[in-house]
Amino acid sequence: MHIKGWKNSYAAHQISFNAANNTDKADLYHRVGRDQTWESWRKILDSSNYTNYAVKIDGSNATGPWGISITGNA
């Protein structure tokens, strides 16, 4: 789906509904275009996939370096 601002100076947006493996479940993607250049597609989070990206309450699903800055007492 392509959505364009009403002025030429406004960015255009595209939304893609990608049904994987011919199932009823579809992933939703978004990207923004300005001056004939498009950003990369980004997957939109929803209630069925957010735990794939968020750190869980027990700390699992956390990868990579995590800088910690503490001021005062902890």
C-alpha positions in Angstrom: 0.0 0.0 0.0 1.5 3.4 -1.0 0.5 6.5 0.9 1.8 9.9 -0.3 1.6 13.3 1.5 -0.5 16.0 -0.2 2.5 18.2 -0.8 5.5 17.1 -2.8 7.9 17.9 0.1 6.2 15.3 2.4 7.5 11.8 2.7 5.8 8.9 1.1 5.0 5.7 3.1 4.6 2.1 2.1 3.0 -0.7 4.1 3.4 -4.3 3.1 1.3 -7.3 4.3 3.5 -10.3 3.8 1.7 -13.7 4.4 4.4 -16.3 5.0 4.0 -19.9 3.9 0.5 -19.3 2.6 -1.0 -18.9 6.1 -3.5 -16.5 7.4 -0.9 -14.9 9.6 0.8 -11.9 7.9 3.8 -9.9 8.9 3.4 -6.1 8.6 6.2 -4.0 7.2 6.7 -0.2 6.8 9.2 2.0 5.0 9.5 5.7 4.3 10.7 7.4 1.0 12.1 10.8 0.5 13.5 12.4 -2.6 13.3 9.1 -4.6 15.3 7.2 -1.8 13.6 4.5 0.3 14.6 3.4 3.8 14.8 -0.3 4.5 11.7 -2.3 5.2 11.0 -2.5 9.0 8.8 -5.1 10.6 6.0 -3.7 12.7 5.6 -5.1 16.2 2.3 -6.5 17.2 0.8 -8.6 20.0 1.9 -11.9 18.4 5.6 -11.0 17.8 6.8 -8.4 20.3 8.3 -11.0 22.6 10.7 -11.9 19.7 12.3 -8.5 20.1 11.8 -7.3 23.7 13.8 -8.4 26.7 11.7 -10.6 28.9 11.1 -9.9 32.6 13.6 -12.6 33.6 16.3 -11.0 31.5 16.3 -13.6 28.7 16.3 -12.6 25.1 18.9 -9.9 25.8 21.9 -10.1 23.5 24.8 -7.8 22.7 26.4 -5.1 24.9 24.1 -3.3 27.3 25.7 -0.2 28.8 24.6 0.6 32.3 24.9 4.0 33.9 23.9 4.4 37.6 24.0 7.6 39.5 23.5 7.6 43.2 22.4 4.5 45.1 21.2 1.4 43.4 
